[in-house]
Amino acid sequence: MRKLTMYALAAVAVIGLTSSANAATANLEQNDFVGISFWIVSMACLAATAFFFLERGSVAPAWRVSITVAGLVTGIAFFHYMYMRGIWIETGQSPTVYRYIDWLITVPLLMLEFYFVLAAVRKVPSSVFWKLLLGTLVMLIGGYAGEAGYMSAMVGFIIGMAGWIYILYEVFSGEAGSLAAKSGNKSLKTAFSAMRVIVTVGWAVYPLGYIFGYLTAGGANPNTLNIIYNAADFLNKIAFGLIIWAAAMENTSSRAVSVR
């Protein structure tokens, strides 16, 4: 398993260096703060990916799926951010389609982390998995359809908000939230609470960006909108994984102590 981890890290490093070299062909201006923000998030996601895969072997087996998914989220985001950075520098246009492609892959994985961390400490019905996935898809498809012009921006916003509100209900008061409260596991409860804060506060940045960009008179400057989205992705993807890693390490340590 350790060899597999090292091979995966080597592949990420090679592809990361190749992507960086290709992106370097597009010059990044010193005053292009949007381009700089794309670059910062790209490198942070690459570092986070390496960290999560290296730490995967340090946690109890029950938590390894969650740590692996955290690494996949940041790894996928790294590749998309390198590509989006190139589009921004070369065309000066917001990479809306590619941003939503990234979100359509990474956000469902982030949501399913609620299921995986629960499954690490107790038996969880599959209905939790499907409820979280459904809410995530409704939120993303509605938002994309509104931003891309496939439907009214307001209608897309309402659909996306409905999906987000459903997710919040599920992790606070629904089946997932109830299972976490009854788990009796301190590490899980701490991680679950912190993850709920990110989904509530951190994810609130996205509808705010949508409102300023598409529902206000004149709309937001594309520079501002992209920096807002990039900062939100930086927090929500990397911090989410770090919270899970911290809970996994705490739970692994407590198990080791109890065995002694």
Order of alpha helices (4+ residues) and beta strands (2+ residues): alpha-alpha-alpha-alpha-alpha-alpha-alpha-alpha-alpha-alpha-alpha
